[in-house]
Amino acid sequence: MIISIASGKGGTGKTTVAVNLALSLEGMLPVQFLDCDVEEPNAYFFLKPRIDDKRAVQLPIPEVLDSRCTYCGKCAEVCAYNAIAVLKDSVLIFPELCHGCGGCHLLCPEKAIREKGHRIGIIESGTVNGMPFAHGKLDIGQAMSPPLIRAVKNLIKPDRTVIIDAPAGTSCPVVESVKGSDLSLLVTEPTPFGLNDLSLAVETLKEMGIPIGVVINRSDGEDRLIRDYCQEKKVPVLMSIPMDRTIAEAYSRGQTIIANQPSYKQRFINLYEEIQKLIP
């Protein structure tokens, strides 16, 4: 089972929910944690994994062999990302736009394109008390995170319940992270901004055909806006976490909710049980 934890906006407590859910299930069943928020991974602050392996991830970028190129323009034609521009007597490659699909290399009629590795980031993997853990770190200045996210997801262990901490928002990195999930849990907050961004995330996931559950974090008892929206869209609210100063203070010290308040462990186990009911 793959459960992705996402949110329409940053700062809602997505990583908090992902980490506490994983730690609550660890020991009950085989769990794996993947942090796919590769631009700013921070689950390791709370999980404190032992890192056993570190490897670079490279994107195959085209390189033109001038001696063979006839400047026919076929490579630019097939590039869906406008990463290649063919001029009268030269070819320009824009690595920051290239997705590494290899189409130009395969379809060049003169075999004038080869691929070279272009590092975009690293993957660090290890364990948390026996629970497999991995996260990606996008190199500074790199704009293309989906290939790194795919590399992290290649580590998925199908015999485990996989918790994926996805990036915030609804852009390509989020889509890449939640793709293939059995359910995506959306973490929101009871504010107008939270509702607006939750609605964008819900529409995105519905378009992808992924079952959805919602967690309301920092609830102050005024959740009607969120709950009415979820009822209208037939999206179940599976858990509510109250506004609690002690939880915020524990977070600032890098402590999990269940370490600070052990009674929450059962609540996260109950959350998992509700998730199971929603998966076809």
Secondary structure, DSSP 8 states (H G I E B T S, - for coil): -EEEEEESSTTSSHHHHHHHHHHHHBTTB-EEEEE--TTS--HHHHH--EEEEEEEEEEEEEEE-TTT-----HHHHH-TT--EEE-SS-EEE-TTT-----HHHHH-TT--EEEEEEEEEEEEEEEETTEEEEEEEE-TT----HHHHHHHHTT--TTSEEEEEEEESSSHHHHHHHTT-SEEEEEE-SSHHHHHHHHHHHHHHHHHT--EEEEEEEE-S--HHHHHHHHHTT--EEEEEE--HHHHHHHHTT--HHHH-TTHHHHHHHHHHHHHHH--
